[in-house]
């Protein structure tokens, strides 16, 4: 792999003259742009000449060894396959609980909770600003009573749970902890992840509430509290997924995500925490898009960059601090409403890339998600896709089977180089929050999304069923139907909670939360006490809105 380059250069020149050019004269290459999903050009051939800057032990190494290019575990999936964690949530807590129990019965090995838009924005289900949004993109959670129903009969001490929540993450996590507390399950036995990545909300998804600085305080509060009381929980999952869904390139997803991760590390260090006390519990969440090899290279580069950053820049001594562990989800933005069954094929390719890239857990999107929330049939096919990859494809039989591929290793190096260019640009602007405020991230993503769409519109990029291989057939797949009485039941429960709780205690706990928020102490103990008193999500977020303020994004023209 790393033999002297002169003989290879001579052999390649001879190949071009005597093999390649005669072949091109007989049969020219296709008249298309050979490029990645991110529009990066792809060369005809990759050889050891593209890898001469690499040293195997320094840059690639063995699986389970620094810098973890080939994975963080020495046995890969030979010991344990990735966690199959299907993202689910809709309507009432009861409906989503039934879906979770169904998925566990079908062989899912982890839970992943989607919350509806009112919950994501810290509003109760009856707030006038959220009328019509109940349960449409996730489950509605307004109080501990909802969380109790959502988690009813689920083995919290046996499965890991992921919760996709950001601005109110500390509050929703506190509800999960209190439910475990009610059941007598020690927090030390709980495993899971709260997304809690507020920086990417300002960059891409826009589901923020408070300004960046107090929002960062809440993230650090959860990391500090988790390191002390919930040692197996990942309090933050730094999420490139939504950056990619907004239209970024693979390199932008990689660079912006790791820049956000670094910002959380520095905020924890400023708090006075020690790097090895919290770094092992920072996890990541990446997109698995269409370009098979580009995605694999992205994951490999991410591990290498993060390991070097943790060990060489921040001086972490614990090996687990060097690990970049990540969940992946197939690309929702790649799904088409046209010919939705074709999405099964897209998802299988994307999932295979995530597995060959070394993911720790995986969600596979359902074929109908461009049309509605997944039906039972569609979500079962999506789960079966993972199970076929794990059990029948053979890719889990050896560790990092694409390691040493000239193409993959060259793409990995290219990803790292281009990400470093972005790291410098972000640093030169004063860091992540400064770059958010001046619109740098937003403009970069918008430009990439526009370029990608123009390539489709001009026919430079084919999308099956959209601008190629189109058919005029009606869509004939079953779609999910939610309980039409769900919203009424949710509002009745919310009103009952307010009526039956001890209102004096609830108001006292909210006043205590206000006092803590106005100071500098960790907010988690006060939030937990509010949750135990059945204060609602909206009530707690309103207290924090009054103390912290509400963020308004500067429009970048």
RAGI-V316860 format. One record per residue. N is the residue number from 1. RES is the residue in three letters. PHI is phi as a letter, one per 30 degrees, with the letter a starting at -180 (999 if undefined). PSI is psi in radians with two decimals (999 if undefined). Layout:
BEGIN
<<N | RES | PHI | PSI> <N | RES | PHI | PSI>>
END
This chain:
BEGIN
<<1 | UNK | 999 | -0.55> <2 | UNK | b | 0.69> <3 | UNK | d | 2.90> <4 | UNK | e | 2.51> <5 | UNK | d | -0.40> <6 | UNK | d | -0.83> <7 | UNK | d | -0.59> <8 | UNK | d | -0.71> <9 | UNK | d | -0.75> <10 | UNK | d | -0.73> <11 | UNK | d | -0.64> <12 | UNK | d | -0.69> <13 | UNK | d | -0.71> <14 | UNK | d | -0.71> <15 | UNK | d | -0.79> <16 | UNK | d | -0.73> <17 | UNK | d | -0.75> <18 | UNK | c | -0.25> <19 | UNK | c | -0.92> <20 | UNK | d | -0.97> <21 | UNK | d | -0.74> <22 | UNK | e | -0.65> <23 | UNK | d | -0.73> <24 | UNK | d | -0.59> <25 | UNK | d | -0.61> <26 | UNK | d | -0.68> <27 | UNK | b | 1.62> <28 | UNK | d | 2.72> <29 | UNK | d | 2.81> <30 | UNK | e | 2.55> <31 | UNK | d | 1.19> <32 | UNK | b | 2.88> <33 | UNK | d | 2.09> <34 | UNK | d | 1.88> <35 | UNK | a | 2.83> <36 | UNK | d | 3.03> <37 | UNK | e | -0.50> <38 | UNK | d | 0.14> <39 | UNK | i | 0.24> <40 | UNK | d | 2.37> <41 | UNK | d | 2.56> <42 | UNK | c | 2.23> <43 | UNK | d | 2.78> <44 | UNK | d | -0.69> <45 | UNK | b | 2.46> <46 | UNK | c | 2.38> <47 | UNK | b | 3.13> <48 | UNK | e | -0.34> <49 | UNK | d | -0.46> <50 | UNK | d | -0.07> <51 | UNK | b | 0.21> <52 | UNK | d | -0.39> <53 | UNK | d | -0.28> <54 | UNK | d | 2.54> <55 | UNK | c | 2.21> <56 | UNK | e | -0.93> <57 | UNK | d | -0.49> <58 | UNK | d | -0.75> <59 | UNK | c | -0.42> <60 | UNK | c | -1.07> <61 | UNK | i | -3.07> <62 | UNK | d | 2.74> <63 | UNK | e | 2.44> <64 | UNK | i | 0.03> <65 | UNK | c | 2.53> <66 | UNK | e | 2.36> <67 | UNK | c | 0.40> <68 | UNK | i | 0.46> <69 | UNK | e | -0.62> <70 | UNK | c | 0.15> <71 | UNK | k | 2.74> <72 | UNK | d | -0.26> <73 | UNK | c | 2.29> <74 | UNK | d | -0.40> <75 | UNK | c | 0.07> <76 | UNK | h | -2.24> <77 | UNK | c | 0.15> <78 | UNK | d | -0.46> <79 | UNK | d | -0.87> <80 | UNK | a | 2.28> <81 | UNK | d | 2.92> <82 | UNK | e | 2.72> <83 | UNK | d | 2.23> <84 | UNK | c | 1.81> <85 | UNK | b | 1.64> <86 | UNK | d | 2.15> <87 | UNK | d | 2.20> <88 | UNK | b | 2.62> <89 | UNK | l | 2.25> <90 | UNK | a | 2.67> <91 | UNK | i | -2.33> <92 | UNK | d | 2.91> <93 | UNK | d | -0.63> <94 | UNK | d | -0.74> <95 | UNK | d | -0.76> <96 | UNK | d | -0.65> <97 | UNK | e | -0.71> <98 | UNK | d | -0.67> <99 | UNK | d | -0.73> <100 | UNK | d | -0.78> <101 | UNK | d | -0.62> <102 | UNK | d | -0.82> <103 | UNK | d | -0.71> <104 | UNK | d | -0.64> <105 | UNK | d | -0.39> <106 | UNK | c | 0.02> <107 | UNK | j | 0.09> <108 | UNK | d | 2.54> <109 | UNK | c | 0.07> <110 | UNK | a | 2.75> <111 | UNK | c | 2.60> <112 | UNK | b | 2.06> <113 | UNK | c | 2.20> <114 | UNK | c | 2.38> <115 | UNK | c | 2.66> <116 | UNK | d | 2.97> <117 | UNK | d | -0.73> <118 | UNK | e | -0.75> <119 | UNK | d | -0.75> <120 | UNK | d | -0.55> <121 | UNK | c | 0.17> <122 | UNK | i | 0.65> <123 | UNK | c | 2.55> <124 | UNK | d | 2.79> <125 | UNK | d | -0.34> <126 | UNK | c | 0.18> <127 | UNK | d | 2.39> <128 | UNK | d | -0.44> <129 | UNK | d | -0.25> <130 | UNK | c | 0.32> <131 | UNK | e | 2.30> <132 | UNK | i | -0.03> <133 | UNK | c | 0.05> <134 | UNK | e | 2.17> <135 | UNK | i | 0.22> <136 | UNK | d | -0.61> <137 | UNK | c | 0.22> <138 | UNK | l | -3.09> <139 | UNK | d | 2.56> <140 | UNK | d | 2.17> <141 | UNK | b | 1.95> <142 | UNK | c | -0.39> <143 | UNK | a | 3.06> <144 | UNK | e | -0.54> <145 | UNK | d | -0.67> <146 | UNK | d | -0.74> <147 | UNK | d | -0.64> <148 | UNK | e | -0.74> <149 | UNK | d | -0.67> <150 | UNK | d | -0.67> <151 | UNK | c | 0.12> <152 | UNK | e | 2.26> <153 | UNK | i | 0.20> <154 | UNK | c | 2.40> <155 | UNK | d | 1.40> <156 | UNK | d | -0.43> <157 | UNK | d | 0.04> <158 | UNK | c | -0.39> <159 | UNK | c | 2.71> <160 | UNK | c | 2.57> <161 | UNK | b | 2.29> <162 | UNK | c | 2.39> <163 | UNK | b | 2.08> <164 | UNK | d | 1.55> <165 | UNK | b | 2.51> <166 | UNK | b | -1.37> <167 | UNK | e | -0.82> <168 | UNK | c | 0.44> <169 | UNK | e | -0.75> <170 | UNK | d | -0.65> <171 | UNK | d | -0.82> <172 | UNK | d | -0.69> <173 | UNK | d | -0.73> <174 | UNK | e | -0.67> <175 | UNK | d | -0.75> <176 | UNK | d | -0.79> <177 | UNK | d | -0.69> <178 | UNK | d | -0.64> <179 | UNK | d | -0.77> <180 | UNK | d | -0.74> <181 | UNK | e | -0.76> <182 | UNK | e | -0.59> <183 | UNK | d | -0.04> <184 | UNK | i | 0.32> <185 | UNK | d | 2.09> <186 | UNK | d | 2.45> <187 | UNK | d | -0.47> <188 | UNK | d | -0.29> <189 | UNK | c | -0.14> <190 | UNK | d | 2.35> <191 | UNK | b | 2.40> <192 | UNK | l | -2.89> <193 | UNK | b | 2.35> <194 | UNK | c | 2.34> <195 | UNK | d | -1.06> <196 | UNK | h | 0.48> <197 | UNK | c | 1.50> <198 | UNK | d | -0.47> <199 | UNK | d | -0.70> <200 | UNK | d | -0.32> <201 | UNK | d | -0.76> <202 | UNK | d | -0.55> <203 | UNK | d | -0.69> <204 | UNK | b | -0.75> <205 | UNK | c | -0.44> <206 | UNK | i | 0.39> <207 | UNK | c | 1.01> <208 | UNK | c | 2.85> <209 | UNK | b | -1.05> <210 | UNK | c | 2.90> <211 | UNK | d | 2.84> <212 | UNK | e | -0.73> <213 | UNK | d | -0.92> <214 | UNK | d | -0.49> <215 | UNK | d | -0.71> <216 | UNK | d | -0.64> <217 | UNK | e | -0.75> <218 | UNK | d | -0.69> <219 | UNK | d | -0.81> <220 | UNK | d | -0.65> <221 | UNK | e | -0.75> <222 | UNK | d | -0.67> <223 | UNK | d | -0.74> <224 | UNK | d | -0.81> <225 | UNK | d | -0.75> <226 | UNK | d | -0.73> <227 | UNK | d | -0.45> <228 | UNK | c | -0.55> <229 | UNK | b | -0.40> <230 | UNK | b | 1.23> <231 | UNK | d | -0.35> <232 | UNK | c | 0.08> <233 | UNK | c | 2.49> <234 | UNK | c | 1.80> <235 | UNK | d | -0.27> <236 | UNK | b | 2.40> <237 | UNK | b | 1.82> <238 | UNK | d | 2.11> <239 | UNK | c | 1.88> <240 | UNK | d | -0.25> <241 | UNK | e | -0.85> <242 | UNK | d | -0.50> <243 | UNK | d | -0.74> <244 | UNK | d | -0.70> <245 | UNK | d | -0.50> <246 | UNK | d | -0.18> <247 | UNK | j | 0.15> <248 | UNK | d | 2.89> <249 | UNK | d | 2.99> <250 | UNK | d | -0.72> <251 | UNK | d | -0.71> <252 | UNK | d | -0.75> <253 | UNK | e | -0.83> <254 | UNK | d | -0.91> <255 | UNK | d | -0.79> <256 | UNK | d | -0.62> <257 | UNK | d | -0.83> <258 | UNK | d | -0.53> <259 | UNK | d | -0.72> <260 | UNK | d | -0.75> <261 | UNK | e | -0.72> <262 | UNK | d | -0.63> <263 | UNK | d | -0.67> <264 | UNK | d | -0.69> <265 | UNK | e | -0.83> <266 | UNK | d | -0.61> <267 | UNK | d | -0.67> <268 | UNK | d | -0.69> <269 | UNK | d | -0.68> <270 | UNK | d | -0.55> <271 | UNK | d | -0.35> <272 | UNK | j | 0.13> <273 | UNK | d | 2.69> <274 | UNK | c | 2.44> <275 | UNK | e | -0.74> <276 | UNK | d | -0.13> <277 | UNK | d | -0.42> <278 | UNK | b | -0.48> <279 | UNK | e | -0.63> <280 | UNK | d | -0.28> <281 | UNK | c | 0.17> <282 | UNK | c | 2.14> <283 | UNK | c | 3.09> <284 | UNK | b | 2.85> <285 | UNK | b | 2.00> <286 | UNK | c | 2.75> <287 | UNK | d | 2.60> <288 | UNK | c | 1.71> <289 | UNK | c | -2.93> <290 | UNK | d | -0.59> <291 | UNK | d | 1.81> <292 | UNK | e | -0.95> <293 | UNK | d | -0.61> <294 | UNK | d | -0.70> <295 | UNK | d | -0.76> <296 | UNK | e | -0.78> <297 | UNK | d | -0.64> <298 | UNK | d | -0.80> <299 | UNK | d | -0.70> <300 | UNK | d | -0.76> <301 | UNK | d | -0.67> <302 | UNK | e | -0.80> <303 | UNK | d | -0.77> <304 | UNK | d | -0.78> <305 | UNK | d | -0.82> <306 | UNK | d | -0.73> <307 | UNK | d | -0.81> <308 | UNK | d | -0.68> <309 | UNK | d | -0.82> <310 | UNK | d | -0.73> <311 | UNK | d | -0.79> <312 | UNK | d | -0.55> <313 | UNK | c | -0.78> <314 | UNK | c | -0.07> <315 | UNK | i | 0.47> <316 | UNK | d | 2.41> <317 | UNK | c | -0.51> <318 | UNK | d | 2.19> <319 | UNK | e | -0.61> <320 | UNK | d | -0.38> <321 | UNK | d | -0.42> <322 | UNK | d | -0.32> <323 | UNK | d | 2.33> <324 | UNK | c | 1.86> <325 | UNK | c | 2.37> <326 | UNK | b | 2.58> <327 | UNK | c | 2.62> <328 | UNK | b | 2.68> <329 | UNK | b | 2.41> <330 | UNK | d | 2.77> <331 | UNK | d | 1.89> <332 | UNK | d | -0.61> <333 | UNK | d | -0.22> <334 | UNK | d | -0.18> <335 | UNK | d | 2.52> <336 | UNK | c | 2.52> <337 | UNK | d | -0.50> <338 | UNK | d | 2.40> <339 | UNK | h | 1.07> <340 | UNK | e | -0.44> <341 | UNK | d | -0.45> <342 | UNK | d | -0.43> <343 | UNK | d | -0.43> <344 | UNK | d | -0.70> <345 | UNK | d | -0.80> <346 | UNK | e | -0.83> <347 | UNK | d | -0.68> <348 | UNK | d | -0.74> <349 | UNK | d | -0.77> <350 | UNK | d | -0.74> <351 | UNK | d | -0.69> <352 | UNK | d | -0.67> <353 | UNK | d | -0.73> <354 | UNK | d | -0.73> <355 | UNK | d | -0.81> <356 | UNK | d | -0.32> <357 | UNK | d | -0.11> <358 | UNK | j | 0.54> <359 | UNK | d | 2.61> <360 | UNK | d | -0.48> <361 | UNK | a | 2.82> <362 | UNK | b | 2.38> <363 | UNK | c | 2.30> <364 | UNK | c | 2.22> <365 | UNK | d | 2.71> <366 | UNK | c | 2.73> <367 | UNK | d | -0.38> <368 | UNK | c | 0.18> <369 | UNK | d | -0.23> <370 | UNK | d | -0.13> <371 | UNK | c | -0.63> <372 | UNK | a | 3.06> <373 | UNK | d | 2.60> <374 | UNK | d | 2.38> <375 | UNK | d | 2.92> <376 | UNK | d | -0.73> <377 | UNK | d | -0.79> <378 | UNK | d | -0.72> <379 | UNK | d | -0.53> <380 | UNK | d | -0.74> <381 | UNK | d | -0.72> <382 | UNK | d | -0.73> <383 | UNK | d | -0.73> <384 | UNK | d | -0.55> <385 | UNK | e | -0.80> <386 | UNK | d | -0.73> <387 | UNK | d | -0.61> <388 | UNK | d | -0.75> <389 | UNK | e | -0.76> <390 | UNK | d | -0.68> <391 | UNK | c | -0.45> <392 | UNK | b | -0.36> <393 | UNK | d | -0.42> <394 | UNK | i | -0.08> <395 | UNK | d | -0.29> <396 | UNK | c | 0.09> <397 | UNK | d | -0.40> <398 | UNK | b | 2.77> <399 | UNK | d | 2.24> <400 | UNK | h | 1.11> <401 | UNK | d | -0.32> <402 | UNK | c | -0.01> <403 | UNK | e | 2.33> <404 | UNK | j | -0.16> <405 | UNK | d | 2.21> <406 | UNK | e | -0.75> <407 | UNK | d | -0.85> <408 | UNK | d | -0.77> <409 | UNK | d | -0.66> <410 | UNK | d | -0.72> <411 | UNK | d | -0.67> <412 | UNK | d | -0.81> <413 | UNK | d | -0.72> <414 | UNK | d | -0.73> <415 | UNK | e | -0.79> <416 | UNK | d | -0.78> <417 | UNK | d | -0.79> <418 | UNK | d | -0.59> <419 | UNK | d | -0.68> <420 | UNK | d | -0.56> <421 | UNK | d | -0.75> <422 | UNK | d | -0.69> <423 | UNK | e | -0.72> <424 | UNK | d | -0.74> <425 | UNK | d | -0.70> <426 | UNK | d | -0.75> <427 | UNK | d | -0.73> <428 | UNK | d | -0.40> <429 | UNK | d | -0.07> <430 | UNK | j | 0.19> <431 | UNK | j | -3.11> <432 | UNK | d | -0.83> <433 | UNK | d | -0.70> <434 | UNK | d | -0.70> <435 | UNK | d | -0.53> <436 | UNK | d | -0.84> <437 | UNK | d | -0.53> <438 | UNK | c | 0.06> <439 | UNK | i | 0.25> <440 | UNK | d | -0.91> <441 | UNK | d | -0.81> <442 | UNK | d | -0.70> <443 | UNK | d | -0.71> <444 | UNK | d | -0.75> <445 | UNK | d | -0.74> <446 | UNK | d | -0.72> <447 | UNK | d | -0.74> <448 | UNK | d | -0.74> <449 | UNK | d | -0.70> <450 | UNK | d | -0.76> <451 | UNK | d | -0.74> <452 | UNK | d | -0.80> <453 | UNK | d | -0.64> <454 | UNK | d | -0.62> <455 | UNK | d | -0.63> <456 | UNK | d | -0.83> <457 | UNK | d | -0.57> <458 | UNK | d | -0.03> <459 | UNK | i | 0.20> <460 | UNK | d | -0.28> <461 | UNK | b | 2.17> <462 | UNK | c | 2.34> <463 | UNK | b | 1.99> <464 | UNK | e | 2.29> <465 | UNK | i | -0.15> <466 | UNK | c | -1.04> <467 | UNK | b | 0.22> <468 | UNK | a | 2.51> <469 | UNK | h | 0.78> <470 | UNK | d | 2.59> <471 | UNK | b | 2.63> <472 | UNK | c | 1.33> <473 | UNK | b | 2.51> <474 | UNK | d | 2.60> <475 | UNK | d | 2.22> <476 | UNK | b | 1.12> <477 | UNK | b | 2.59> <478 | UNK | d | 2.42> <479 | UNK | c | 2.68> <480 | UNK | d | 2.38> <481 | UNK | c | 2.15> <482 | UNK | c | 2.83> <483 | UNK | d | 2.03> <484 | UNK | d | -0.33> <485 | UNK | c | 0.08> <486 | UNK | d | -0.79> <487 | UNK | d | -0.71> <488 | UNK | d | -0.77> <489 | UNK | d | -0.70> <490 | UNK | d | -0.79> <491 | UNK | d | -0.64> <492 | UNK | d | -0.74> <493 | UNK | d | -0.75> <494 | UNK | d | -0.76> <495 | UNK | d | -0.63> <496 | UNK | d | -0.70> <497 | UNK | e | -0.83> <498 | UNK | d | -0.59> <499 | UNK | d | -0.65> <500 | UNK | c | -0.29> <501 | UNK | d | 2.91> <502 | UNK | d | 1.74> <503 | UNK | d | -0.61> <504 | UNK | d | -0.75> <505 | UNK | d | -0.74> <506 | UNK | e | -0.77> <507 | UNK | d | -0.62> <508 | UNK | d | -0.73> <509 | UNK | d | -0.67> <510 | UNK | d | -0.65> <511 | UNK | d | -0.67> <512 | UNK | d | -0.67> <513 | UNK | d | -0.72> <514 | UNK | d | -0.78> <515 | UNK | d | -0.71> <516 | UNK | d | -0.75> <517 | UNK | d | -0.60> <518 | UNK | d | -0.32> <519 | UNK | c | -2.53> <520 | UNK | b | 0.09> <521 | UNK | d | 2.86> <522 | UNK | d | 2.30> <523 | UNK | d | -0.28> <524 | UNK | e | -0.78> <525 | UNK | e | -0.70> <526 | UNK | d | -0.66> <527 | UNK | d | -0.75> <528 | UNK | e | -0.71> <529 | UNK | d | -0.64> <530 | UNK | d | -0.76> <531 | UNK | d | -0.77> <532 | UNK | d | -0.49> <533 | UNK | d | 0.11> <534 | UNK | i | 0.56> <535 | UNK | d | 2.59> <536 | UNK | d | 2.85> <537 | UNK | e | -0.79> <538 | UNK | d | -0.69> <539 | UNK | d | -0.78> <540 | UNK | d | -0.75> <541 | UNK | d | -0.58> <542 | UNK | d | -0.67> <543 | UNK | e | -0.80> <544 | UNK | d | -0.57> <545 | UNK | d | -0.74> <546 | UNK | d | -0.60> <547 | UNK | d | -0.81> <548 | UNK | d | -0.46> <549 | UNK | i | 3.08> <550 | UNK | c | 2.36> <551 | UNK | d | 2.36> <552 | UNK | c | 2.11> <553 | UNK | d | 2.42> <554 | UNK | d | 2.21> <555 | UNK | d | 2.23> <556 | UNK | c | 2.16> <557 | UNK | c | 999>>
END
